[in-house]
Amino acid sequence: MDARNFTFMFYGFAAAWLIVAIYVISLARRGARLKRELENVKQLVQAGHTAREEDIEHRVR
C-alpha cells in the first residue's frame, strides 16, 4: 500500500469513529432526557395521588 491509501484509510476510520462518537453522545442525551421525563411523570402521579387523598378526606368529613 502506498501513502495515499493510508491517508484515505485514516480519513475513513476517523469518519467512522466520529459517527460512533456522535451516536453515543446522542444516546446519552436521549437517556438523560428520558430520565427527566420519568421524574416529571412520577411527580405528576404523586401530586395526583395526593390530590385524590385530600378529596377523599374532604368528602368523608
N, C-alpha and C positions, 0 to 999 in steps of 0.2 A: 504494500500500500504506500502510496506517496503522501506527501504532507497535505495535499489538497483534500484527500479522502479523510484524513484525520480531522481536518478542520470541519468538514461537513458532519462527521460523526460527533464531534464535540458539540456543535450547534444543535444537532438533533437530540443528544442527551440533555443538553441544557434546556431545550424547549420542553422535553418530556418531564423533567424534574420541576420546571416552572408550572406546568399544567397540574402536576400532582400536588405541589405546594398550594396552589390556588384552590384546588378541590378540597384539600384538608382544612384550609382556613375557612372555606365556605361551610363545611360540615360543622366546624367548631362554632361558628357564628349562629348557624341554624339551631344547634343544640342549646346554646345559651338563650336564644330567643324562645325556644320551646319550654325551657326551664322557667323563664319569666312568665310565660303564658300559663303554665301549670300552677305556679304560685298564685297568679291572679284568680284563676278559676277556684283554687282552694279557698282563697279569701272570700270570693263571692258565695260559695257554697256555705262556708262558715257563717257569713253575715246573714244569708237567707235562713239558715237553721236557727240562728239566734233570734231573728225577727219572728219566726213561726213560734218559737217557745214563748216569747213575750206576748204574742197574740193569743196563744192558748191560755196563758196565765191571766190575761185580761178578761177573757171570756168566762173563766172559772169564777172570778171574783164577782 
